[in-house]
Amino acid sequence: CDWSSDVCSSDLSAPGAESQVFRCHEAEGVVTTCAGQSVIHSLTGDNDVDRAAIIDYAKETHESTTIRGLALPGDRRTKNLFEEARLPAQVLVH
């Protein structure tokens, strides 16, 4: 991958929270970090190899935090990727 990332901010974030968008080819994912915790979410793209590369890259760049994955209900594909990467995966329930 030719890694690109952007730092995003939002007035709705918790104080000190930072989000980064990681891109690998057509895949994209967001990592939000706050108080020593990081969450990978909004993982998109059709190629699971690129999506898995985003997870691995996020783990490498956030080694000092506890990192976990967040998948939408019914998104078994993303949950499987998180499990294969040995990340605790949570399913967002509304």
CYANA upper distance limits for C-alpha pairs under 8 A (distance plus 0.5 A):
  1 CYS  CA     24 CYS  CA      5.73
  1 CYS  CA     25 HIS  CA      6.96
  1 CYS  CA     50 ASP  CA      8.36
  1 CYS  CA     53 ALA  CA      8.49
  2 ASP  CA     24 CYS  CA      6.96
  2 ASP  CA     25 HIS  CA      7.88
  3 TRP  CA     22 PHE  CA      7.60
  3 TRP  CA     23 ARG  CA      6.57
  3 TRP  CA     24 CYS  CA      6.41
  4 SER  CA     22 PHE  CA      6.48
  4 SER  CA     23 ARG  CA      5.96
  4 SER  CA     24 CYS  CA      7.84
  5 SER  CA     20 GLN  CA      6.81
  5 SER  CA     21 VAL  CA      5.65
  5 SER  CA     22 PHE  CA      5.05
  5 SER  CA     23 ARG  CA      6.77
  6 ASP  CA     20 GLN  CA      5.93
  6 ASP  CA     21 VAL  CA      5.70
  6 ASP  CA     22 PHE  CA      7.53
  7 VAL  CA     18 GLU  CA      7.66
  7 VAL  CA     19 SER  CA      6.30
  7 VAL  CA     20 GLN  CA      4.95
  7 VAL  CA     21 VAL  CA      7.03
  8 CYS  CA     18 GLU  CA      7.34
  8 CYS  CA     19 SER  CA      5.78
  8 CYS  CA     20 GLN  CA      6.40
  8 CYS  CA     21 VAL  CA      7.93
  9 SER  CA     13 SER  CA      7.86
  9 SER  CA     18 GLU  CA      6.79
  9 SER  CA     19 SER  CA      6.97
 13 SER  CA     17 ALA  CA      6.49
 13 SER  CA     18 GLU  CA      8.40
 14 ALA  CA     34 CYS  CA      8.02
 16 GLY  CA     34 CYS  CA      6.64
 16 GLY  CA     35 ALA  CA      7.99
 17 ALA  CA     32 THR  CA      7.39
 17 ALA  CA     33 THR  CA      6.08
 17 ALA  CA     34 CYS  CA      4.94
 17 ALA  CA     35 ALA  CA      8.06
 18 GLU  CA     32 THR  CA      6.09
 18 GLU  CA     33 THR  CA      5.86
 18 GLU  CA     34 CYS  CA      7.14
 19 SER  CA     30 VAL  CA      7.07
 19 SER  CA     31 VAL  CA      5.96
 19 SER  CA     32 THR  CA      4.60
 19 SER  CA     33 THR  CA      6.77
 20 GLN  CA     30 VAL  CA      6.05
 20 GLN  CA     31 VAL  CA      5.78
 20 GLN  CA     32 THR  CA      6.96
 21 VAL  CA     28 GLU  CA      7.37
 21 VAL  CA     29 GLY  CA      6.20
 21 VAL  CA     30 VAL  CA      4.95
 21 VAL  CA     31 VAL  CA      7.03
 22 PHE  CA     28 GLU  CA      6.11
 22 PHE  CA     29 GLY  CA      5.84
 22 PHE  CA     30 VAL  CA      6.69
 22 PHE  CA     31 VAL  CA      8.26
 22 PHE  CA     54 ILE  CA      7.13
 22 PHE  CA     58 ALA  CA      8.43
 23 ARG  CA     27 ALA  CA      6.25
 23 ARG  CA     28 GLU  CA      4.98
 23 ARG  CA     29 GLY  CA      7.17
 23 ARG  CA     54 ILE  CA      7.60
 24 CYS  CA     28 GLU  CA      6.89
 24 CYS  CA     50 ASP  CA      6.37
 24 CYS  CA     51 ARG  CA      8.06
 24 CYS  CA     53 ALA  CA      7.89
 24 CYS  CA     54 ILE  CA      7.12
 25 HIS  CA     50 ASP  CA      7.46
 26 GLU  CA     45 GLY  CA      6.40
 26 GLU  CA     46 ASP  CA      8.31
 26 GLU  CA     47 ASN  CA      8.37
 26 GLU  CA     50 ASP  CA      8.26
 27 ALA  CA     43 LEU  CA      7.90
 27 ALA  CA     44 THR  CA      5.99
 27 ALA  CA     45 GLY  CA      4.70
 27 ALA  CA     46 ASP  CA      7.65
 27 ALA  CA     47 ASN  CA      7.54
 27 ALA  CA     50 ASP  CA      6.41
 27 ALA  CA     51 ARG  CA      6.25
 27 ALA  CA     54 ILE  CA      8.31
 28 GLU  CA     42 SER  CA      8.16
 28 GLU  CA     43 LEU  CA      6.22
 28 GLU  CA     44 THR  CA      5.76
 28 GLU  CA     45 GLY  CA      7.00
 28 GLU  CA     51 ARG  CA      7.66
 28 GLU  CA     54 ILE  CA      7.81
 29 GLY  CA     40 ILE  CA      7.32
 29 GLY  CA     41 HIS  CA      6.65
 29 GLY  CA     42 SER  CA      5.87
 29 GLY  CA     43 LEU  CA      4.68
 29 GLY  CA     44 THR  CA      6.78
 29 GLY  CA     51 ARG  CA      8.23
 29 GLY  CA     54 ILE  CA      7.23
 30 VAL  CA     40 ILE  CA      6.19
 30 VAL  CA     41 HIS  CA      5.83
 30 VAL  CA     42 SER  CA      6.27
 30 VAL  CA     43 LEU  CA      7.29
 31 VAL  CA     38 SER  CA      6.91
 31 VAL  CA     39 VAL  CA      5.95
 31 VAL  CA     40 ILE  CA      4.98
 31 VAL  CA     41 HIS  CA      6.82
 31 VAL  CA     58 ALA  CA      7.66
 32 THR  CA     38 SER  CA      5.99
 32 THR  CA     39 VAL  CA      5.87
 32 THR  CA     40 ILE  CA      7.20
 32 THR  CA     41 HIS  CA      8.43
 33 THR  CA     37 GLN  CA      6.04
 33 THR  CA     38 SER  CA      4.73
 33 THR  CA     39 VAL  CA      7.06
 34 CYS  CA     38 SER  CA      7.07
 36 GLY  CA     64 SER  CA      7.93
 36 GLY  CA     65 THR  CA      5.31
 36 GLY  CA     66 THR  CA      6.87
 37 GLN  CA     65 THR  CA      5.80
 37 GLN  CA     66 THR  CA      5.39
 37 GLN  CA     67 ILE  CA      6.51
 38 SER  CA     62 HIS  CA      7.94
 38 SER  CA     65 THR  CA      6.66
 38 SER  CA     66 THR  CA      6.42
 38 SER  CA     67 ILE  CA      5.02
 38 SER  CA     68 ARG  CA      6.94
 39 VAL  CA     67 ILE  CA      6.10
 39 VAL  CA     68 ARG  CA      5.51
 39 VAL  CA     69 GLY  CA      6.01
 39 VAL  CA     70 LEU  CA      7.19
 40 ILE  CA     55 ILE  CA      7.93
 40 ILE  CA     58 ALA  CA      8.21
 40 ILE  CA     67 ILE  CA      7.91
 40 ILE  CA     68 ARG  CA      6.78
 40 ILE  CA     69 GLY  CA      5.26
 40 ILE  CA     70 LEU  CA      6.58
 41 HIS  CA     69 GLY  CA      6.72
 41 HIS  CA     70 LEU  CA      5.59
 41 HIS  CA     71 ALA  CA      7.17
 42 SER  CA     70 LEU  CA      8.39
 42 SER  CA     71 ALA  CA      8.21
 43 LEU  CA     51 ARG  CA      7.45
 43 LEU  CA     78 THR  CA      7.89
 44 THR  CA     51 ARG  CA      7.70
 45 GLY  CA     50 ASP  CA      8.30
 45 GLY  CA     51 ARG  CA      7.25
 47 ASN  CA     51 ARG  CA      6.88
 48 ASP  CA     52 ALA  CA      6.39
 48 ASP  CA     81 LEU  CA      8.25
 49 VAL  CA     53 ALA  CA      6.67
 50 ASP  CA     54 ILE  CA      6.87
 51 ARG  CA     55 ILE  CA      7.07
 51 ARG  CA     81 LEU  CA      8.44
 52 ALA  CA     56 ASP  CA      6.78
 52 ALA  CA     81 LEU  CA      6.82
 52 ALA  CA     85 ALA  CA      8.21
 53 ALA  CA     57 TYR  CA      6.52
 54 ILE  CA     58 ALA  CA      6.52
 55 ILE  CA     59 LYS  CA      6.73
 55 ILE  CA     82 PHE  CA      8.03
 55 ILE  CA     85 ALA  CA      7.84
 56 ASP  CA     60 GLU  CA      6.77
 56 ASP  CA     85 ALA  CA      7.82
 57 TYR  CA     61 THR  CA      6.64
 58 ALA  CA     62 HIS  CA      6.44
 59 LYS  CA     63 GLU  CA      6.38
 59 LYS  CA     67 ILE  CA      7.62
 62 HIS  CA     67 ILE  CA      7.97
 67 ILE  CA     87 LEU  CA      7.58
 67 ILE  CA     88 PRO  CA      8.41
 68 ARG  CA     82 PHE  CA      8.49
 68 ARG  CA     87 LEU  CA      5.83
 68 ARG  CA     88 PRO  CA      5.60
 68 ARG  CA     89 ALA  CA      6.50
 68 ARG  CA     90 GLN  CA      8.19
 69 GLY  CA     79 LYS  CA      8.24
 69 GLY  CA     82 PHE  CA      6.55
 69 GLY  CA     87 LEU  CA      6.86
 69 GLY  CA     88 PRO  CA      6.70
 69 GLY  CA     89 ALA  CA      5.13
 69 GLY  CA     90 GLN  CA      6.67
 70 LEU  CA     79 LYS  CA      8.24
 70 LEU  CA     89 ALA  CA      6.26
 70 LEU  CA     90 GLN  CA      5.45
 70 LEU  CA     91 VAL  CA      6.36
 70 LEU  CA     92 LEU  CA      7.19
 71 ALA  CA     75 ASP  CA      6.68
 71 ALA  CA     78 THR  CA      6.69
 71 ALA  CA     79 LYS  CA      6.44
 71 ALA  CA     89 ALA  CA      7.61
 71 ALA  CA     90 GLN  CA      6.71
 71 ALA  CA     91 VAL  CA      5.42
 71 ALA  CA     92 LEU  CA      6.64
 72 LEU  CA     91 VAL  CA      6.02
 72 LEU  CA     92 LEU  CA      5.67
 72 LEU  CA     93 VAL  CA      7.99
 73 PRO  CA     91 VAL  CA      6.21
 73 PRO  CA     92 LEU  CA      6.58
 73 PRO  CA     93 VAL  CA      7.05
 75 ASP  CA     79 LYS  CA      6.94
 76 ARG  CA     80 ASN  CA      6.43
 77 ARG  CA     81 LEU  CA      6.93
 78 THR  CA     82 PHE  CA      6.86
 79 LYS  CA     83 GLU  CA      6.71
 79 LYS  CA     89 ALA  CA      6.62
 79 LYS  CA     90 GLN  CA      8.33
 79 LYS  CA     91 VAL  CA      8.36
 80 ASN  CA     84 GLU  CA      6.56
 81 LEU  CA     85 ALA  CA      6.76
 82 PHE  CA     86 ARG  CA      6.84
 82 PHE  CA     87 LEU  CA      5.77
 82 PHE  CA     88 PRO  CA      7.53
 82 PHE  CA     89 ALA  CA      6.43
 83 GLU  CA     87 LEU  CA      6.06
 83 GLU  CA     88 PRO  CA      7.28
 83 GLU  CA     89 ALA  CA      7.09
